[in-house]
Amino acid sequence: MHVSTDYHGSYVDATYEDAVKMAKTFEKIISLPKEKSDNQGRFSAIRDFASSWFSRGTVPSLLDVGAGLGVFPYVVKQAGWPCVAVDPDPRAVAHLQKRVGIQAFCGDFLDLSPAGLFDIITLNKVLEHVPDPVTMLRRVRDWLAPKGFVYVEVPDGEEAFRHGPDREEFTIEHLHVFSLRSLAILAARSGFMVHSLFRLHEPSSKYTLRAFLSLNKDL
């Protein structure tokens, strides 16, 4: 069975049908009340970590890899942080530029040349989709400012399995299933130190792992 997904086109076709449906889905998600929004909780966690990581008054620059609909970059921009996105689908990139109003690059992240260094790099539900997550995460090092950090979010397969094997955490588009331990191993093999790693049950009912990483200076 061929399980890989073409994120340059067919994923958007199957998930959103067209640009109009994509825009409607975006508006629906950003309109969710804070207590029902996974995205609001995500940004709050990153903002809180950033406040302890950077010196007071710092306005960090952020790169979101695999931005998709742009619901996360939208909140980042609303907070006044400079934000840039990368996505392989040209329709997603056009949406990010026109509706979200941020700079966005179209292409495979592994093939793109760094467009500067960023204080924060986020991979929200991305690494479970790629054939080689170690190579993907290593590539982040080329875009990360020396004193910056990386935020990684993946489905928590270990916890989800306690509630049955038919959950969305195990969709066929997920090439990898993560646990707390395997995510820590992934970070180490990719040249990062783990500063915070925890699991949560999101408002959408998803079981999720979140990790905050920095460059391992010893490598």
N, C-alpha and C positions, 0 to 999 in steps of 0.2 A: 504493500500500500504506500502510495506517495502522499506524505502528510505535510510537506512544506507548503507555505502559502506565499503567493506573489503579492508582496506589499507595495509593489509599484503600480498596481492597477486592480487586480481581481478582488483584493480584500475590500476596497472601497465599493466596488460594484456589488459584492455580495452583502456587505453590511449596511450601506447607506443608499445604494441604488444610483444616486446621482448627487450633484452639488446642491440641489434644492433640499433633498432629504437630509443631507449632511448639515446644512444650515439650520433646519428645523430641529434636528437632534441636538445641535450645539445650544440653541436657545432654550430648549427644554431643560438641559442639564444645568446651565448656568443660572436658571431661575429656581432651582431647588432651594428650599430653606436650609439654613446652615446645618441644622441638626440632622438633615437627611442627605447631606452632601459628603461623599467620600473626598471630593476635591478640596473642600474647605478644610477638612481635617488634615489632609496632606500638606497644604500650604502652611497651616498653623504649626505643624511639627517642624517643617523646614525653617520657618521664620524663627521659632523658639531656639532651634539649634544654632542658627546663624547669629542670633543675638549673643550667645555665649562664645561663639567661635571667633567672630571678628571684633575688632575694636569698636567702641561706642561711636555711633554716628556713621558707620560704614554703610553705604548703599551698594550691596553686592550685585555684580552682573551674573546672569544665569543663562545657561544653555540647556534646553530641553530636547533630548534625543528621542525621536519617534513620537513627535507631538500629536499626530493624528488630528482630532477635532480642535485641539487647542484650548480645551477647557482649563487646563492647568496654566499655560502661558497667559491666558486671559486674566486669571486672578493675580498672577505675578505682576503683570502690567498695571492692574488696578492698584496694587500696593506701591507703585512707583519705582519698581526695580527694572533696570534695563534687562530685556529678555530677547533671546534669539532662539530659533527652533530649527530642527532638522527633521525632514520626513521624506521617504522615498516616493510618495505619490504626488504628482504635480497638482492635482485638484485639492489635496489637503494643504499644500504649500500656498496655492492661490487663496484659499479660505483663510489661512493664517495671516497672510499679508493684508487682505481686504477687510475681513471682519474683525479679527483680533487686533490687527494693526501693528504687527511686529515684523522684524526682518526674519525671513525663513529661507533655508537652503534646501534644494531638492536633490536627493541622491542617496545612495547607500553610504551610511556613516563610515564604513570601513574604507571607502574609496575617496572620500572627500578630504581635501587638504585643510588643516586647521585655519579657521577664520578668526584668529586671535585666541587669547587665553581668558578663561572665565573663572570667577570666584566659586561658583556653584554649577555643577553639572548634574542633571537629573535624568534617570532612566525609569520611567513609571510604567510598570507592566510591559517591559520590552525584552528583557533577557530570556524569558521563558519561550520566546518566539524564534530566537535565532539558533542556527545549528551549532555555533561555537561561542557560548557566552564568555568564555575566558578571553578569547581574541577580541570580542566586542568590548569588554570592560578594559582590557589593556589599551585599546585604542583611545579611550577616554583620557588617558594620561597625557596625550599629545595636545589636548585642548584645555587642560586644567592649570590654573594659576598655581604657583608653588605653594602658596599658603591657603589654597581653596579646599573644598570638600565635595564629595560625591554623595548623592542620595539615590539609593536603589530600592525599588519596590517590586516584589514578585508575589504571585499567589503562594499561599502557605499550604502545600500539598499534604504535609504531615497532619496538620490540624483538620483540614477539610476531609481527609479520609476517615476521620473519626465519625463523620456525619454522613458517610456513604460515598461510593465511587462514582456516582452519576452527577456530581456537582460540576459547575462551570469551571472550577479550577483545573479540571482534567479534560477540557475540550481538546479535540484533535489538533487544534492549531498551537497548542502548547507542547513544544518539543522536549521540555524539561520540567520536572517536578522538584520543588525545593523544600528543604527543611531548614531549621535554624543552623544546623551543623553544616549542611552542604553549601548554604549561602556564605557562611564564614570561610569555608574552604575555597570557594570561588573567588572571594575577595583576596585571600592570601596568594593564590596562584596568579592573580592578575596584578600583583604588586601593590596592594593596598592594606592599610591597617584598619581594623574595625573599631570605631569609637562608640557606637550604639547599635544594637541589633535586638529587635523585639517583634512580637506578633500582636495582631489585633483583629477584631471582628468588626468590619466596617458597616456603616448604615445600610449599604446596599446588600448586606448579608455575606459579602466576600470575606474569606479568611486570607489575611495578607501578612507578609513579612516586610519590615522596613529596616534599612541599614544606612548608617552614616559612615563614610569612609574617607580616609586621607591617604596621600602618597606615602608609601613605605620608604623612608629616606635611606634605609640600609641596603636597598636593592639597586 
